[in-house]
Amino acid sequence: MGKIYAPPKDIGPAPGWKDFEVDGKFNMKKMEEVEKEWTDKLRTWCKMNSNSKYVGEVIQEGVADGYAQYMVFNLRPLELIHLSLGDAYQFQWAHRWTASDVKMMIERQKKMQSLFGQA
């Protein structure tokens, strides 16, 4: 069973809808850029503070009309960081995942990306 944490305060809050505006209007490209920048900053922090094999990998599980997303911090013991992006969904059973589950999810996502290209 894993532990799930909020992102560290050093990283700053996750971007919100106001961060995605250009000239007062929502901009999808701006959202992708800002979320990627924040996620990369968190990944760098994780890699500086952990030496787990899968550190910095993002896993996701479908929830409602989107995804709950988590970044791997450690596998042993399993520690994940919840990514409160978009609707900030949380998966109700994420705390029951094991290191084996997370490894399988990462490998599955990599295979899907190789089949369909980077999302």
DRENLOKOL-39305 format. One record per residue: x, z, y of N, C-alpha, C, O in turn; residue in one letter; residue number from 1. Coordinates in pm, 1 decimal, padded with zeros to 6 digits, always signed. Layout:
BEGIN
X:Z:Y:X:Z:Y:X:Z:Y:X:Z:Y:A:NUM
...
This chain:
BEGIN
+00083.2:+00000.0:-00117.9:+00000.0:+00000.0:+00000.0:+00087.6:+00000.0:+00124.3:+00189.7:+00068.5:+00130.7:M:1
+00046.0:-00077.2:+00221.0:+00126.2:-00091.6:+00340.6:+00076.2:-00010.1:+00458.3:-00035.2:+00042.4:+00458.7:G:2
+00162.1:-00001.6:+00557.1:+00125.7:+00061.5:+00683.4:+00121.0:-00048.4:+00787.8:+00201.1:-00141.9:+00785.8:K:3
+00026.5:-00035.6:+00878.3:+00009.3:-00136.3:+00982.4:+00023.3:-00067.9:+01117.5:-00038.3:+00035.3:+01144.3:I:4
+00105.9:-00128.2:+01201.1:+00135.4:-00072.0:+01331.5:+00093.7:-00168.7:+01442.2:+00078.5:-00288.9:+01420.5:Y:5
+00076.0:-00112.6:+01560.2:+00057.7:-00194.3:+01680.1:+00195.5:-00243.9:+01723.6:+00296.4:-00184.2:+01686.1:A:6
+00201.6:-00350.2:+01800.6:+00332.1:-00396.6:+01850.1:+00398.4:-00288.4:+01935.5:+00329.7:-00210.7:+02001.8:P:7
+00531.1:-00283.2:+01934.1:+00600.7:-00181.7:+02014.5:+00577.4:-00204.7:+02163.9:+00559.8:-00317.9:+02209.0:P:8
+00577.9:-00097.1:+02237.7:+00554.4:-00104.9:+02382.6:+00662.5:-00187.0:+02453.9:+00637.0:-00245.1:+02559.4:K:9
+00784.3:-00191.8:+02395.6:+00895.1:-00269.1:+02456.3:+00857.5:-00416.2:+02475.9:+00905.1:-00481.1:+02569.0:D:10
+00773.2:-00467.3:+02388.8:+00738.1:-00609.6:+02390.0:+00637.3:-00640.2:+02499.5:+00629.8:-00753.2:+02547.7:I:11
+00561.5:-00541.9:+02538.0:+00456.3:-00562.6:+02636.6:+00326.5:-00598.7:+02566.0:+00326.5:-00628.7:+02446.6:G:12
+00216.6:-00595.7:+02639.2:+00087.3:-00623.5:+02577.2:+00076.8:-00769.6:+02533.2:+00140.5:-00858.6:+02589.6:P:13
-00004.7:-00790.7:+02431.9:-00030.0:-00927.8:+02386.7:-00099.5:-01003.4:+02499.3:-00176.1:-00944.8:+02575.9:A:14
-00073.3:-01131.6:+02509.3:-00136.8:-01209.0:+02615.6:-00288.4:-01212.0:+02598.9:-00340.2:-01209.4:+02487.2:P:15
-00357.8:-01217.5:+02710.9:-00503.8:-01223.1:+02712.3:-00552.2:-01350.5:+02779.5:-00472.3:-01433.2:+02823.4:G:16
-00681.7:-01365.2:+02787.0:-00740.3:-01490.0:+02837.0:-00695.8:-01524.8:+02978.2:-00680.8:-01642.7:+03010.2:W:17
-00674.5:-01425.8:+03062.6:-00630.6:-01453.9:+03200.2:-00490.3:-01516.4:+03202.5:-00455.4:-01586.7:+03297.4:K:18
-00410.1:-01491.1:+03098.6:-00275.4:-01547.3:+03091.3:-00276.7:-01696.4:+03057.4:-00173.2:-01762.7:+03065.3:D:19
-00392.6:-01749.0:+03020.2:-00401.5:-01887.7:+02974.6:-00463.1:-01979.8:+03079.2:-00495.8:-02094.8:+03049.8:F:20
-00478.7:-01930.0:+03199.2:-00542.4:-02010.2:+03303.2:-00441.3:-02094.8:+03378.4:-00328.5:-02053.1:+03405.0:E:21
-00485.6:-02214.6:+03411.4:-00410.2:-02303.5:+03499.5:-00510.6:-02350.7:+03603.5:-00611.8:-02411.7:+03569.2:V:22
-00483.6:-02323.2:+03728.7:-00575.1:-02355.8:+03838.1:-00713.4:-02295.6:+03815.3:-00815.1:-02358.5:+03844.7:D:23
-00716.2:-02171.6:+03761.8:-00842.0:-02101.4:+03742.8:-00922.7:-02144.1:+03621.9:-01034.7:-02096.9:+03602.4:G:24
-00867.3:-02233.1:+03539.8:-00939.3:-02281.0:+03421.2:-00856.8:-02255.6:+03296.2:-00733.8:-02260.8:+03298.5:K:25
-00927.9:-02227.7:+03185.8:-00861.6:-02206.8:+03057.7:-00785.7:-02332.9:+03018.1:-00835.6:-02444.5:+03032.1:F:26
-00662.5:-02312.2:+02967.9:-00578.5:-02424.2:+02927.5:-00521.8:-02396.5:+02788.5:-00442.9:-02303.7:+02770.4:N:27
-00562.2:-02477.4:+02690.5:-00521.7:-02456.4:+02551.4:-00370.2:-02466.4:+02534.8:-00310.7:-02386.4:+02462.7:M:28
-00308.1:-02562.7:+02600.0:-00163.1:-02578.5:+02588.0:-00090.6:-02454.7:+02641.6:+00007.1:-02408.7:+02582.5:K:29
-00138.5:-02402.3:+02752.1:-00080.2:-02280.3:+02810.5:-00097.0:-02163.3:+02712.8:-00006.1:-02081.9:+02697.0:K:30
-00213.9:-02155.3:+02647.1:-00237.6:-02047.8:+02550.5:-00136.1:-02055.3:+02436.9:-00077.4:-01953.8:+02399.4:M:31
-00115.3:-02174.6:+02382.2:-00019.9:-02191.9:+02272.4:+00120.6:-02152.1:+02314.4:+00192.0:-02086.0:+02239.0:E:32
+00160.5:-02192.1:+02434.6:+00294.3:-02159.1:+02485.1:+00312.5:-02008.5:+02503.7:+00413.0:-01951.9:+02460.7:E:33
+00215.6:-01944.6:+02567.3:+00225.3:-01801.6:+02597.2:+00222.6:-01719.7:+02468.2:+00299.9:-01625.0:+02453.7:V:34
+00134.6:-01755.0:+02374.6:+00127.7:-01681.6:+02248.0:+00255.1:-01700.4:+02166.3:+00302.9:-01605.6:+02104.0:E:35
+00310.6:-01821.8:+02165.9:+00434.9:-01846.9:+02092.9:+00549.6:-01766.0:+02154.1:+00629.8:-01707.0:+02081.7:K:36
+00557.1:-01763.5:+02285.8:+00662.3:-01687.4:+02354.7:+00652.9:-01538.5:+02319.5:+00754.6:-01475.2:+02291.1:E:37
+00531.2:-01482.2:+02321.4:+00512.5:-01340.3:+02289.4:+00547.1:-01313.3:+02142.7:+00613.0:-01214.0:+02111.9:W:38
+00502.8:-01401.5:+02052.2:+00531.2:-01385.0:+01909.6:+00681.2:-01395.6:+01882.9:+00734.9:-01319.3:+01802.7:T:39
+00748.9:-01488.4:+01948.5:+00894.4:-01501.7:+01932.4:+00967.5:-01376.7:+01981.9:+01066.0:-01333.7:+01922.0:D:40
+00918.7:-01319.6:+02090.6:+00978.0:-01196.5:+02144.3:+00962.4:-01082.2:+02042.8:+01055.4:-01004.5:+02020.9:K:41
+00843.4:-01073.1:+01981.1:+00820.1:-00971.0:+01879.7:+00906.4:-00995.7:+01756.3:+00960.6:-00901.5:+01698.6:L:42
+00919.2:-01121.3:+01716.0:+01002.0:-01156.0:+01599.5:+01147.8:-01113.8:+01624.3:+01212.2:-01058.0:+01535.4:R:43
+01198.3:-01139.9:+01742.4:+01334.9:-01101.0:+01777.9:+01350.3:-00949.7:+01769.8:+01449.5:-00900.1:+01716.3:T:44
+01253.1:-00876.3:+01822.5:+01257.3:-00730.0:+01815.8:+01259.5:-00683.4:+01670.5:+01337.1:-00594.9:+01634.5:W:45
+01174.0:-00743.2:+01587.0:+01168.7:-00704.9:+01445.3:+01303.0:-00729.6:+01377.4:+01350.6:-00645.3:+01301.4:C:46
+01363.4:-00843.6:+01404.2:+01490.7:-00877.1:+01339.5:+01603.8:-00785.7:+01385.7:+01698.7:-00761.5:+01311.1:K:47
+01594.2:-00734.8:+01508.4:+01695.4:-00642.4:+01558.6:+01679.4:-00503.7:+01497.3:+01774.9:-00426.1:+01493.9:M:48
+01558.2:-00471.7:+01448.4:+01529.0:-00337.3:+01400.2:+01500.5:-00328.5:+01250.9:+01465.7:-00221.6:+01200.8:N:49
+01514.9:-00438.6:+01180.0:+01490.9:-00439.2:+01035.9:+01579.0:-00545.4:+00972.1:+01615.3:-00643.7:+01036.7:S:50
+01613.0:-00525.6:+00845.8:+01692.2:-00627.3:+00775.9:+01621.2:-00674.3:+00649.5:+01684.9:-00720.5:+00554.9:N:51
+01490.3:-00662.2:+00649.0:+01409.3:-00706.1:+00535.9:+01417.8:-00858.2:+00522.1:+01432.5:-00928.8:+00621.9:S:52
+01408.9:-00908.2:+00400.4:+01421.2:-01051.9:+00375.5:+01316.8:-01133.6:+00452.5:+01349.0:-01239.8:+00505.9:K:53
+01196.6:-01086.9:+00458.6:+01088.5:-01163.2:+00521.1:+01055.4:-01116.4:+00662.3:+00949.9:-01151.7:+00715.1:Y:54
+01141.2:-01039.3:+00723.2:+01114.6:-00987.3:+00857.0:+01083.7:-01102.2:+00953.6:+01152.0:-01204.6:+00955.0:V:55
+00980.3:-01082.4:+01033.2:+00941.6:-01182.0:+01133.1:+00844.6:-01287.9:+01083.5:+00793.5:-01366.7:+01163.0:G:56
+00818.5:-01291.1:+00954.0:+00721.4:-01387.5:+00900.8:+00581.1:-01342.4:+00940.1:+00551.4:-01223.0:+00942.2:E:57
+00495.7:-01438.8:+00970.8:+00357.5:-01409.1:+01008.1:+00266.9:-01447.5:+00892.3:+00276.1:-01557.7:+00838.2:V:58
+00179.7:-01355.3:+00855.5:+00078.9:-01383.5:+00753.6:-00057.7:-01374.1:+00820.0:-00075.2:-01303.8:+00919.6:I:59
-00153.4:-01445.5:+00763.7:-00286.4:-01440.7:+00821.7:-00391.9:-01445.8:+00712.9:-00370.2:-01499.1:+00604.0:Q:60
-00505.9:-01389.2:+00745.6:-00618.9:-01387.3:+00653.6:-00743.0:-01423.1:+00734.4:-00763.0:-01371.7:+00844.4:E:61
-00825.5:-01510.3:+00680.3:-00945.9:-01552.5:+00750.3:-01042.6:-01437.7:+00773.1:-01072.2:-01360.8:+00681.7:G:62
-01091.5:-01427.1:+00895.8:-01191.2:-01327.1:+00932.5:-01287.2:-01393.5:+01030.7:-01244.6:-01453.9:+01129.2:V:63
-01415.3:-01382.0:+01003.4:-01518.9:-01438.6:+01090.6:-01485.5:-01585.0:+01121.4:-01472.9:-01666.2:+01029.7:A:64
-01471.3:-01618.6:+01248.7:-01442.6:-01757.6:+01286.7:-01295.8:-01778.0:+01323.1:-01261.8:-01872.8:+01393.8:D:65
-01209.2:-01689.5:+01275.1:-01067.2:-01699.7:+01308.1:-00980.9:-01636.3:+01201.4:-01010.5:-01644.1:+01082.2:G:66
-00873.4:-01573.2:+01246.2:-00776.5:-01512.6:+01155.4:-00733.8:-01375.9:+01204.7:-00726.9:-01350.4:+01324.9:Y:67
-00705.3:-01288.6:+01109.5:-00632.7:-01165.1:+01137.6:-00487.2:-01199.0:+01108.9:-00456.1:-01254.8:+01003.7:A:68
-00397.9:-01165.8:+01201.5:-00257.3:-01201.2:+01185.8:-00168.8:-01076.7:+01189.6:-00192.0:-00983.0:+01266.0:Q:69
-00066.8:-01079.5:+01104.3:+00026.8:-00968.4:+01093.7:+00168.0:-01023.7:+01081.4:+00190.4:-01127.3:+01018.9:Y:70
+00263.5:-00952.5:+01142.2:+00403.7:-00989.4:+01128.3:+00470.9:-00887.6:+01036.2:+00447.6:-00767.2:+01046.4:M:71
+00554.5:-00938.8:+00946.5:+00625.5:-00851.8:+00852.9:+00739.9:-00782.1:+00925.6:+00822.2:-00845.9:+00991.3:V:72
+00742.9:-00649.0:+00912.2:+00853.8:-00571.2:+00965.6:+00945.4:-00526.5:+00851.6:+01067.5:-00538.5:+00862.0:F:73
+00888.3:-00476.1:+00744.6:+00962.4:-00435.2:+00625.0:+00880.2:-00465.9:+00501.2:+00757.2:-00466.8:+00505.9:N:74
+00948.1:-00491.0:+00391.4:+00878.4:-00507.3:+00263.9:+00881.4:-00378.9:+00182.2:+00783.9:-00346.9:+00114.3:L:75
+00989.6:-00306.4:+00187.6:+01003.2:-00182.6:+00109.8:+01044.6:-00069.6:+00202.0:+01162.7:-00060.9:+00235.8:R:76
+00956.0:+00015.7:+00243.7:+00812.5:+00014.3:+00221.2:+00747.2:-00095.1:+00305.3:+00802.3:-00137.4:+00406.9:P:77
+00630.2:-00140.1:+00262.6:+00560.9:-00246.8:+00334.0:+00513.0:-00195.7:+00469.8:+00436.8:-00099.4:+00479.1:L:78
+00560.1:-00263.4:+00574.6:+00520.7:-00231.0:+00711.6:+00491.2:-00361.9:+00783.7:+00574.2:-00452.7:+00787.3:E:79
+00372.4:-00369.8:+00840.3:+00328.2:-00488.5:+00911.9:+00294.0:-00451.0:+01055.1:+00259.1:-00336.5:+01084.0:L:80
+00304.2:-00548.2:+01143.7:+00264.6:-00528.8:+01282.9:+00145.8:-00620.3:+01308.5:+00152.9:-00741.3:+01287.0:I:81
+00036.7:-00560.5:+01354.8:-00084.0:-00638.5:+01383.6:-00062.2:-00721.1:+01510.0:-00018.5:-00668.8:+01612.6:H:82
-00092.7:-00849.6:+01501.8:-00081.7:-00937.6:+01617.8:-00220.1:-00946.8:+01682.6:-00311.0:-01009.5:+01628.2:L:83
-00234.4:-00885.7:+01795.3:-00364.9:-00881.8:+01862.3:-00381.1:-01003.6:+01953.4:-00402.3:-00991.2:+02074.1:S:84
-00370.5:-01120.4:+01892.5:-00385.1:-01246.5:+01965.7:-00526.9:-01300.6:+01947.5:-00594.5:-01268.9:+01849.6:L:85
-00570.0:-01381.4:+02041.8:-00703.8:-01440.5:+02032.8:-00810.1:-01331.8:+02030.6:-00817.9:-01249.4:+02121.8:G:86
-00891.3:-01332.0:+01926.6:-00995.7:-01230.6:+01913.3:-00943.1:-01100.0:+01854.7:-01018.4:-01003.4:+01842.0:D:87
-00816.4:-01095.8:+01819.4:-00749.0:-00975.7:+01767.0:-00816.3:-00921.2:+01641.1:-00825.0:-00800.0:+01621.6:A:88
-00862.9:-01011.3:+01557.2:-00927.4:-00967.8:+01433.2:-00830.9:-00887.8:+01346.9:-00709.7:-00909.0:+01349.3:Y:89
-00889.0:-00794.2:+01269.7:-00814.0:-00717.7:+01170.9:-00880.6:-00738.9:+01035.7:-01003.3:-00743.0:+01026.2:Q:90
-00800.9:-00752.1:+00932.8:-00853.7:-00770.3:+00798.1:-00877.6:-00633.6:+00736.6:-00787.6:-00549.6:+00734.0:F:91
-00997.5:-00611.4:+00687.6:-01036.7:-00477.0:+00642.0:-00955.0:-00423.4:+00525.0:-00947.2:-00302.0:+00506.6:Q:92
-00894.1:-00510.7:+00445.9:-00817.9:-00464.1:+00329.8:-00667.3:-00482.1:+00346.3:-00593.1:-00467.7:+00249.1:W:93
-00621.2:-00512.7:+00465.6:-00478.2:-00535.9:+00487.3:-00393.5:-00415.1:+00448.1:-00281.3:-00431.8:+00400.2:A:94
-00444.1:-00296.4:+00467.1:-00367.5:-00175.9:+00432.4:-00347.2:-00162.7:+00281.3:-00265.5:-00082.0:+00237.0:H:95
-00420.4:-00240.9:+00202.3:-00406.4:-00235.2:+00056.3:-00311.6:-00341.6:+00001.1:-00284.5:-00344.7:-00118.9:R:96
-00261.4:-00428.4:+00088.6:-00166.4:-00529.1:+00041.7:-00039.6:-00460.8:-00007.5:-00002.2:-00353.5:+00039.7:W:97
+00025.2:-00525.4:-00103.0:+00154.3:-00478.2:-00154.0:+00261.2:-00578.1:-00109.8:+00230.1:-00684.5:-00056.4:T:98
+00386.2:-00542.4:-00132.8:+00496.6:-00634.0:-00100.8:+00479.7:-00764.2:-00177.7:+00506.4:-00871.4:-00123.6:A:99
+00436.1:-00756.7:-00302.3:+00413.5:-00877.7:-00383.1:+00304.5:-00965.3:-00322.3:+00317.9:-01087.6:-00319.0:S:100
+00197.4:-00903.9:-00274.5:+00089.8:-00979.6:-00209.2:+00143.7:-01054.3:-00087.4:+00114.8:-01172.3:-00067.5:D:101
+00222.1:-00983.9:-00006.9:+00275.3:-01042.5:+00116.8:+00371.1:-01156.9:+00084.4:+00365.4:-01261.5:+00149.0:V:102
+00457.7:-01139.3:-00012.8:+00549.0:-01247.3:-00053.0:+00469.5:-01369.8:-00097.2:+00502.0:-01482.3:-00059.2:K:103
+00366.1:-01348.1:-00177.0:+00283.2:-01457.6:-00225.2:+00213.5:-01528.9:-00108.5:+00204.4:-01651.6:-00107.2:M:104
+00165.1:-01452.6:-00012.0:+00098.6:-01511.9:+00104.1:+00196.6:-01596.2:+00185.6:+00161.7:-01705.1:+00231.3:M:105
+00317.6:-01546.9:+00203.7:+00419.3:-01620.3:+00279.1:+00452.6:-01750.6:+00208.4:+00457.2:-01856.0:+00271.7:I:106
+00475.6:-01744.5:+00078.7:+00508.8:-01865.0:+00002.2:+00393.1:-01965.2:+00004.5:+00415.0:-02085.7:+00016.4:E:107
+00271.1:-01915.2:-00007.0:+00152.8:-02002.4:-00002.9:+00143.4:-02073.1:+00132.1:+00117.3:-02193.2:+00137.9:R:108
+00164.6:-01998.3:+00241.0:+00159.0:-02057.9:+00374.0:+00267.3:-02163.3:+00393.0:+00242.5:-02267.8:+00453.0:Q:109
+00387.5:-02136.3:+00341.9:+00496.1:-02233.6:+00354.8:+00462.5:-02361.3:+00278.9:+00490.7:-02470.9:+00327.3:K:110
+00402.7:-02349.0:+00160.6:+00364.0:-02467.3:+00083.4:+00256.0:-02546.5:+00156.4:+00260.8:-02669.5:+00160.0:K:111
+00159.3:-02477.1:+00214.2:+00053.0:-02545.6:+00289.2:+00111.0:-02618.5:+00410.3:+00070.2:-02730.5:+00441.0:M:112
+00206.4:-02554.7:+00479.3:+00268.4:-02618.6:+00595.5:+00347.3:-02741.5:+00553.9:+00349.3:-02841.1:+00626.2:Q:113
+00412.4:-02735.8:+00438.1:+00487.8:-02852.3:+00393.3:+00393.6:-02966.8:+00354.7:+00429.2:-03083.7:+00369.2:S:114
+00275.8:-02934.0:+00306.4:+00178.7:-03036.7:+00271.8:+00112.7:-03099.5:+00394.6:+00098.4:-03221.5:+00403.3:L:115
+00073.1:-03014.7:+00489.0:-00006.7:-03060.4:+00601.9:+00065.9:-03060.2:+00735.0:+00007.0:-03096.1:+00837.0:F:116
+00191.4:-03020.9:+00736.4:+00267.0:-03017.0:+00861.2:+00247.6:-02886.7:+00934.9:+00158.7:-02808.1:+00902.2:G:117
+00330.0:-02864.3:+01033.1:+00326.6:-02740.6:+01111.5:+00198.2:-02734.8:+01192.1:+00162.8:-02832.0:+01258.8:Q:118
+00128.1:-02622.7:+01187.1:+00001.7:-02607.3:+01261.8:+00029.1:-02566.0:+01404.1:-00064.3:-02548.1:+01482.3:A:119
